[in-house]
């Protein structure tokens, strides 16, 4: 029978715990805002980072089931995006951008050009 020393078993356990922790890391608020700006930047949401950020009226971290996306307990960042006077004759924009809290990828959006 193969015997594994206690120190090797502990080392393997630590490595497994660390790899799980890395996968579960969430974006902080600043990182999430940076990702949202990268997704939204351009007409009609704003041509500069500052313009886009000015249109982010609310941001919150929570479960996907508590968003416009619905379903699941996956952690997401939700951004309420309001553009009162888009360029041209477009109607005001009022919707949500929801991104995965770990990867920063779009989960869903009820916004023009993103849905």
N, C-alpha and C positions, 0 to 999 in steps of 0.2 A: 504494500500500500504506500502511495506517495504521501510524504509529509511536507507540509508547507510551514515554514517558520512563521511565527507570529508577526515579525517585522515585515515580511513579504506580504502577508495577508492584509496588514494595516496599510501598507503602501498601495496595494491594489484598491482597497476601499477608498482611500483618499483620492486617488486618480479618478475613480468613478464618480465620486462626489463632486470633484472639481469640474469634470466635463459636463455634468448635469447643471451645475451652477452657471456655467458660461452660456449654455443654451437658453437659460431662463432669464438672462439679463434684459432689463427693459431700458428703453431710451428715457433719459431724463427730459424734463420739460424743454430745456433749451435745445436739446438734440431733436426732439419731436417737432418743435417750431421750425427749426432749420430744415427738416425734411418736408414739412408742410409747405414752406415757402418755395422750396425747390420744385414741388409738384405744381403749385399754383402760379408761379411767376410767369407773367405774360398777360396779354389782353384776354379777358377783361378784369383779372384779379389784381393787377399791379405790375408795373414794369421794373420796379426796384424792390429790394427786400423790405424797405420801410413802408412802401405803399401796400404790399401784401400783408405785412404785419398789422397795419392800421385796419385792414379789413377782417382780421381775425378777432371776432367779438368775444368769443368764449373758447376756452380749452379745458379739457378734463380727461383724466385717466380713469378708466373703468372697464367693466365687462362689456363685451360685444352685445350681449342681450339687452343692455340698457341704451342702445343707440338706434339710429334709423336703420341700421343693417339687420338688427335682430339676431337671434340664435347664438347659442354657445356662451361659454364663460371665458373665452379668449380675451386677454387684456388688450385694450386698444386705446389710442389717443383720439379724441373727437374734437374737431374744430368747427365752431359755428362761424360761417363765412358770410359776411354781408357787404355787398357792393351797392350802395344806394344809387349811384349815378354812373353806370358803365358807359364807356365811350359809345358814341353814335346814338341811335334811337332805341337801344336795348332797354328792356324792363329791368327794374332793380333785381339784384340777385340776393337770395336769402336761402341758404342751405347748409349742409354739413359735409365735411371731409372726415373720413374715419380711416386711420392707419393702424397697422399692427404695432403694438407697443414694443415688440422685440426686433422686428426686421425693418420697420418704417415703410413697408409696402402698403399700397392702397387696399383697404378691405372693401369699402364702398363709398359712394359719394352721390348725393342728390343735387349736383351742381352742373350747370351747362358745360359741355365739352369734357366732362369727367365721368359722366354716368354711362 
